[in-house]
Amino acid sequence: MTQVMPLIRNGVNIDQLYGTLDAVKSNPSLGAFKWRASNKWLGGSHNRSTIRSFYAAGGEDATRQVEFTADAGEPNILIGHDEGPNPAEYLLHALAACLTTSVVYVASARGVVLDSVESKVEGDMDVRGALGLSDEVRNGFTAIRVKFSIQAQAPREKIEEVVRRAYARSAVFDSITKGVPIEVSVA
């Protein structure tokens, strides 16, 4: 009996990648996901989010063995005690992480072998808006810059194409650049 080993490129199971794409393509309802996070205030600017369950492929997904936690706070200069990154820094992290994952998946699907992927993300913000000191200053970022450093077994043009395709498919990049309706309520 011959055993067929899966093709793994950049740590990604290519057979599973294309199997997932084919399954969702043939049954689009499998693409409906609901991601969740719960947050609890711990005092001052310190709060903690927990992440575990989500809805995927037509049902609740309970396969995660652990609950992920992420503490947030503010730096001392913004009346915090450095209990964790601030929410704006988490947004930059989410963008960097989503773009990196997208780069890896796109490169893997396109046959590009990656040696390393690093990025630096920087966002400009005038906190006078968020502090309520000026209605003329935006509360959030006014600009965000992402710079990748990618070493791959491919020419620069191919790497640039991978990055273009990655940010075209990044869920976080899309949410930030195109906006998303948000409903806020009190229970």
Secondary structure, DSSP 8 states (H G I E B T S, - for coil): -------EETTEEHHHHHHHHHHHHH-GGGG--B---EEEEEETTEEEEEE--EEETTEEE---SS-EEEEE---GGGT---SS--HHHHHHHHHHHHHHHHHHHHHHHTT--EEEEEEEEEEEE-TTTTTTS-TTS-SSEEEEEEEEEEEESS-HHHHHHHHHHHHHH-HHHHHHHH---------
